[in-house]
Amino acid sequence: MNIKISGFSNNKNVVYMVGENETLGEIANCLGVSKSYILQHNSETLYEGKVLFLPEVDLKTYIVKPFDSLQSIAKDKNISVEELKEKNQLDSDYLFVGQKLFL
């Protein structure tokens, strides 16, 4: 899965760029919204590079602190390490201080 979140502002609007071979379900799961919510604000056709606009999405993020690990963050936030890695395109367990993770 290729997650690229171009930006979001204080008013919680999200601009999301579709990655190669991403499905509507994968995008909805990543952003924590329903497929119908995405379709309500965008056309049904998905392709790599398509920009989706999603108003009023509250993305949950976490900023990595010293001594954090994927395991400690996952446990604290009650999600699996695998889900955390998938949502953040992580191929390894390496994190750096200040890194923003999507939960």
Secondary structure, DSSP 4 states (H G I P E B T S, - for coil): ---EEEEE-TT--EEEEPPTT--HHHHHHHHT--HHHHHHHS-S---TT-EEEETT----EEE--TT--HHHHHHHHT--HHHHHHHTT-SSS---TT-EEE-
